[in-house]
Amino acid sequence: MRIGAVFPHHDFDNSPDAIARFALGIEELGFDHLLAYDHVLGAEHADRVPPLNGPYDESHGFREVLVLFGYLAAITSRLELTVGVLVAPQRQTALIAKQAAEVQLLSRGRLRLGLGTGWNHVEYQSLGSDFDRRGEVLDDQVNVLRQLWSKPVIDLATKHHNIPRAGITPLPEPAIPVWFGGYSPPAYRRSASQGEGHIFGHLDERAIDGARALTELRREVGDDRPFGLDAVIDVHDDPERRATDGLRHWGDIGGTHLTLRTMGSVASPHAVPTDVDRHLELLDRALSALRRG
């Protein structure tokens, strides 16, 4: 199983030095991938109709994930750079294709692009996108992205896209793997039919049930291609036990990737580390326990 770490966006200062120390630190420890989240805007939760129920608000800082990965591509040499996940329907599809292709080229093929629909309707509204149709937009985007990445010029008109004889240059090399996130039946159907893997934001019963559902869906369509299953597990406290328990449970269900998170949020009321060295210490303890078996 491949082991990664979550980039703790809002748990240490925003300096390039801190970002570099964290990324180079987990690469030196031997982690396989670095997973970063995507939010363009934070929004105040009070007095919203419908309510905002996600874990982040205007006080949480997030790096722009594809720009961040452009920087990390230059200073790391081995880490897979995983977006977990990009809220694609609130972004322009051709721009996603262009930015992702650039990261793939600059990193020499180390991008894993997770896509999802998100939960923040205020973010969608502020970016001029349709929150209510985000699922169908994402389904359309996947086909458009793959065409843009594989052909120098495409001529395409769909319900949500119109690209008349245009394309991006340079094309990514190698092909960019597309994964999806989410816990709903439509998200699982999307992954099973269009994805190369699925990312679960928490290793819990919902993820276990989701992994089983994905396995069954892929069996129904007769798809025997390799398919990845990634889940995130918190290791704020007792990292050795949490990591080894997570590996055992996720391995039993067929998990291929496990991502360790030291980042805190309003949904995780643990004693959150606030400096790079403390994050690396907890991750080192967890990874060392996994290696010991």
Backbone torsions as a table, in degrees:
resi	resn	phi	psi	omega
1	MET	NA	138.7	179.1
2	ARG	-86.7	135.6	-174.1
3	ILE	-114.4	130.2	-179.9
4	GLY	-129.1	-178.9	179.3
5	ALA	-134.7	146.5	175.1
6	VAL	-81.8	135.7	173.6
7	PHE	-73.0	119.1	-174.0
8	PRO	-83.1	78.7	-170.2
9	HIS	-45.6	-50.4	-169.1
10	HIS	-112.2	25.7	-178.3
11	ASP	-109.7	-2.2	171.1
12	PHE	-147.2	176.9	-171.1
13	ASP	-67.4	165.9	-173.3
14	ASN	-88.4	12.4	-175.3
15	SER	-72.3	145.7	174.4
16	PRO	-56.7	-32.4	-179.6
17	ASP	-64.2	-41.7	180.0
18	ALA	-66.6	-41.9	178.5
19	ILE	-61.6	-45.5	-179.4
20	ALA	-64.5	-41.5	-179.8
21	ARG	-62.2	-38.9	179.8
22	PHE	-68.3	-49.9	-176.9
23	ALA	-63.4	-45.9	178.9
24	LEU	-67.4	-31.8	178.8
25	GLY	-65.1	-45.2	-179.0
26	ILE	-73.5	-28.9	174.7
27	GLU	-65.6	-42.2	179.0
28	GLU	-66.6	-35.0	178.2
29	LEU	-67.2	-23.4	178.0
30	GLY	109.0	13.0	176.2
31	PHE	-66.4	150.9	-177.3
32	ASP	-88.1	-32.5	-176.3
33	HIS	-148.0	158.1	174.0
34	LEU	-118.3	125.1	-178.4
35	LEU	-109.0	129.4	179.1
36	ALA	-125.7	146.4	-179.5
37	TYR	-88.9	168.6	179.8
38	ASP	-127.5	121.8	162.7
39	HIS	-146.4	130.1	177.0
40	VAL	-83.7	-42.5	-177.1
41	LEU	-128.5	145.0	166.5
42	GLY	-101.3	151.9	-176.4
43	ALA	-135.5	143.0	172.8
44	GLU	-64.7	139.4	-175.4
45	HIS	-89.4	-23.9	-171.6
46	ALA	-64.4	139.2	171.3
47	ASP	57.5	46.2	176.0
48	ARG	-105.1	137.9	174.1
49	VAL	-129.3	114.8	-5.3
50	PRO	-68.5	163.2	-177.0
51	PRO	-67.4	154.1	172.1
52	LEU	-93.7	119.6	-175.0
53	ASN	-113.1	6.6	-179.5
54	GLY	-76.1	170.0	-172.6
55	PRO	-81.4	-6.0	-174.1
56	TYR	-122.0	147.9	177.5
57	ASP	-132.1	-161.2	-175.6
58	GLU	-68.1	-12.9	-177.5
59	SER	-87.9	-11.4	-177.1
60	HIS	-92.5	129.2	-179.1
61	GLY	-93.3	136.2	176.1
62	PHE	-131.1	133.5	171.8
63	ARG	-73.0	150.6	172.5
64	GLU	-70.1	116.6	-160.6
65	VAL	-67.3	-39.9	-177.7
66	LEU	-76.0	-32.1	172.4
67	VAL	-66.6	-43.3	176.3
68	LEU	-55.5	-44.5	-177.5
69	PHE	-70.3	-27.9	172.8
70	GLY	-61.9	-40.7	177.1
71	TYR	-67.2	-45.9	-178.0
72	LEU	-68.8	-28.5	176.7
73	ALA	-60.2	-32.6	-176.7
74	ALA	-80.6	-26.8	-173.4
75	ILE	-105.6	-13.3	175.5
76	THR	-107.4	165.3	-177.6
77	SER	-126.7	-18.3	-171.3
78	ARG	-129.1	-30.6	-174.3
79	LEU	-58.8	132.2	166.5
80	GLU	-73.3	136.7	-178.3
81	LEU	-103.8	112.1	-170.5
82	THR	-113.7	125.6	172.9
83	VAL	-92.1	119.2	-173.3
84	GLY	-132.2	73.3	7.3
85	VAL	-134.4	161.2	174.5
86	LEU	-78.1	129.7	178.1
87	VAL	-80.6	82.9	-167.3
88	ALA	-66.7	-41.3	-174.0
89	PRO	-65.8	-14.4	176.5
90	GLN	-92.7	4.0	179.4
91	ARG	-118.0	156.4	175.7
92	GLN	-71.7	129.1	-172.8
93	THR	-63.6	-44.5	-179.3
94	ALA	-63.7	-34.5	178.2
95	LEU	-69.8	-39.7	173.2
96	ILE	-57.1	-47.5	-178.7
97	ALA	-58.3	-44.5	-178.4
98	LYS	-65.5	-48.1	-177.5
99	GLN	-66.3	-43.6	-179.9
100	ALA	-65.0	-40.2	177.6
101	ALA	-61.0	-39.1	179.8
102	GLU	-65.4	-43.6	177.5
103	VAL	-62.5	-41.4	179.6
104	GLN	-60.8	-40.9	179.6
105	LEU	-70.6	-45.2	-177.8
106	LEU	-67.2	-30.1	-178.7
107	SER	-91.5	0.4	-176.9
108	ARG	59.2	44.9	171.3
109	GLY	87.0	30.0	-175.0
110	ARG	-108.2	15.0	-178.5
111	LEU	-90.8	133.7	166.8
112	ARG	-119.7	115.0	-171.7
113	LEU	-100.2	105.7	171.8
114	GLY	-87.7	138.4	180.0
115	LEU	-124.3	146.6	177.8
116	GLY	-156.4	178.7	-175.6
117	THR	-99.1	-18.1	178.3
118	GLY	76.6	-178.5	-176.5
119	TRP	-135.7	-10.0	-169.3
120	ASN	-95.3	97.9	-177.7
121	HIS	-68.5	-24.4	177.4
122	VAL	-68.5	-39.1	177.4
123	GLU	-62.3	-44.5	177.0
124	TYR	-59.2	-49.4	-178.5
125	GLN	-59.4	-42.4	-177.4
126	SER	-67.8	-27.0	179.5
127	LEU	-95.1	6.6	175.9
128	GLY	73.8	30.7	-177.1
129	SER	-118.7	162.0	-173.8
130	ASP	-95.9	106.1	-177.9
131	PHE	-65.1	-38.9	-173.3
132	ASP	-70.6	-20.7	-177.9
133	ARG	-109.9	19.4	-171.7
134	ARG	-63.9	-33.6	-179.7
135	GLY	-65.7	-47.8	-179.2
136	GLU	-69.1	-31.8	176.0
137	VAL	-64.2	-45.0	-179.6
138	LEU	-61.8	-42.1	177.8
139	ASP	-57.1	-41.1	179.0
140	ASP	-70.0	-38.6	-176.4
141	GLN	-60.9	-36.1	-174.6
142	VAL	-61.5	-45.5	178.1
143	ASN	-63.0	-42.3	-179.0
144	VAL	-64.9	-44.0	178.7
145	LEU	-57.8	-47.7	-176.5
146	ARG	-66.2	-34.7	176.4
147	GLN	-67.9	-43.8	179.3
148	LEU	-62.1	-33.8	-178.8
149	TRP	-78.2	-18.4	-171.8
150	SER	-110.2	-13.9	-176.2
151	LYS	-131.0	139.2	179.6
152	PRO	-66.5	-28.8	178.0
153	VAL	-140.3	134.2	174.9
154	ILE	-124.9	152.9	177.0
155	ASP	-127.9	102.5	-165.0
156	LEU	-143.0	135.3	173.1
157	ALA	-137.2	118.1	177.4
158	THR	-126.4	-174.3	179.9
159	LYS	-60.2	-33.6	-173.4
160	HIS	-117.3	-2.3	-176.4
161	HIS	-138.5	146.7	174.6
162	ASN	-143.3	103.7	-179.7
163	ILE	-123.1	95.8	-175.3
164	PRO	-88.1	98.8	176.1
165	ARG	53.1	64.1	179.7
166	ALA	-146.8	166.4	179.7
167	GLY	-168.7	176.1	178.3
168	ILE	-102.7	147.4	173.9
169	THR	-142.0	132.3	2.9
170	PRO	-81.9	160.3	176.3
171	LEU	-81.5	150.7	-179.0
172	PRO	-70.7	148.6	179.6
173	GLU	-144.6	120.4	-4.5
174	PRO	-76.6	-173.3	-180.0
175	ALA	-59.1	144.7	-177.7
176	ILE	-85.3	122.2	176.1
177	PRO	-71.3	133.3	-179.3
178	VAL	-109.9	120.6	174.7
179	TRP	-113.3	169.1	177.4
180	PHE	-130.9	163.7	175.0
181	GLY	-126.3	174.7	178.0
182	GLY	119.9	167.6	-176.1
183	TYR	-125.8	5.5	-174.8
184	SER	-94.1	159.2	174.5
185	PRO	-54.7	-41.9	176.2
186	PRO	-61.4	-36.5	178.6
187	ALA	-64.9	-39.6	179.4
188	TYR	-68.5	-40.3	177.9
189	ARG	-63.6	-39.0	178.8
190	ARG	-61.9	-47.2	179.9
191	SER	-63.0	-46.1	-175.9
192	ALA	-63.5	-33.9	-175.2
193	SER	-95.0	-27.4	-171.7
194	GLN	-125.2	-10.4	-171.2
195	GLY	-106.1	167.3	173.9
196	GLU	-106.1	4.0	177.4
197	GLY	173.2	173.9	-178.4
198	HIS	-137.3	138.7	179.9
199	ILE	-111.7	124.7	175.7
200	PHE	-102.6	131.4	-175.9
201	GLY	-70.8	-17.7	178.6
202	HIS	-144.7	142.7	172.6
203	LEU	-88.9	95.9	-177.7
204	ASP	-145.8	-171.9	-177.4
205	GLU	-62.0	-33.9	178.1
206	ARG	-63.3	-38.7	178.3
207	ALA	-67.2	-41.1	178.0
208	ILE	-60.8	-47.0	178.7
209	ASP	-63.7	-39.2	179.7
210	GLY	-65.2	-40.1	178.1
211	ALA	-62.8	-40.1	177.3
212	ARG	-64.9	-42.0	179.8
213	ALA	-62.6	-41.0	179.3
214	LEU	-65.2	-41.9	178.4
215	THR	-59.9	-42.2	-179.9
216	GLU	-68.9	-41.5	178.9
217	LEU	-61.5	-41.5	-179.4
218	ARG	-70.3	-32.5	175.9
219	ARG	-66.4	-39.2	-178.9
220	GLU	-63.4	-37.7	-178.9
221	VAL	-89.8	0.8	176.8
222	GLY	69.5	30.8	-178.5
223	ASP	-95.7	110.8	-179.1
224	ASP	-107.9	15.6	176.0
225	ARG	-67.6	155.0	175.6
226	PRO	-56.6	139.4	-177.1
227	PHE	-141.6	129.6	-175.4
228	GLY	-95.1	148.5	174.8
229	LEU	-129.3	116.6	-179.0
230	ASP	-117.5	139.7	176.1
231	ALA	-138.4	145.6	-179.2
232	VAL	-100.0	134.9	178.7
233	ILE	-128.9	136.2	179.1
234	ASP	-78.0	135.2	177.4
235	VAL	-129.4	39.2	-180.0
236	HIS	-64.1	-43.5	-179.0
237	ASP	-125.9	148.0	-177.1
238	ASP	48.3	56.9	-172.7
239	PRO	-61.3	-32.6	-179.0
240	GLU	-63.2	-49.4	-177.8
241	ARG	-68.3	-43.8	-178.1
242	ARG	-61.4	-42.3	-178.3
243	ALA	-67.6	-45.9	-177.9
244	THR	-68.6	-39.1	175.8
245	ASP	-62.8	-43.0	179.7
246	GLY	-62.8	-42.0	179.7
247	LEU	-62.4	-42.4	-178.9
248	ARG	-64.3	-50.4	-177.4
249	HIS	-64.6	-42.1	-177.0
250	TRP	-73.1	-36.3	176.6
251	GLY	-64.2	-36.4	179.8
252	ASP	-63.3	-29.0	-177.5
253	ILE	-93.9	-1.8	178.3
254	GLY	99.8	15.9	178.5
255	GLY	-61.1	141.0	-179.9
256	THR	-107.7	-22.0	-178.2
257	HIS	-135.7	143.5	173.8
258	LEU	-133.9	128.2	-175.7
259	THR	-116.6	124.5	-175.6
260	LEU	-92.6	133.4	-176.9
261	ARG	-119.4	123.8	171.1
262	THR	-105.4	-8.2	-179.7
263	MET	-70.2	138.0	177.0
264	GLY	-97.3	164.3	175.0
265	SER	-151.8	176.0	177.7
266	VAL	-63.8	-18.4	178.0
267	ALA	-88.5	-5.1	-177.3
268	SER	-129.0	86.3	-172.8
269	PRO	-80.4	45.9	178.0
270	HIS	-88.3	170.5	171.5
271	ALA	-73.3	104.1	-170.0
272	VAL	-88.2	128.4	175.8
273	PRO	-66.8	141.6	-174.9
274	THR	-119.5	12.5	175.8
275	ASP	-137.5	158.0	-174.3
276	VAL	-60.7	-44.2	-176.2
277	ASP	-61.3	-37.4	179.8
278	ARG	-68.3	-41.2	175.4
279	HIS	-58.8	-47.6	-178.0
280	LEU	-64.8	-35.5	178.3
281	GLU	-62.6	-47.4	179.6
282	LEU	-63.8	-41.4	179.7
283	LEU	-67.5	-37.1	176.9
284	ASP	-62.6	-44.5	179.4
285	ARG	-61.8	-42.8	-179.1
286	ALA	-66.7	-45.4	-178.6
287	LEU	-66.8	-38.1	178.3
288	SER	-62.8	-39.2	177.4
289	ALA	-64.7	-38.5	178.0
290	LEU	-64.7	-39.0	179.9
291	ARG	-68.6	-32.0	177.7
292	ARG	-72.7	-16.4	180.0
293	GLY	84.2	NA	NA
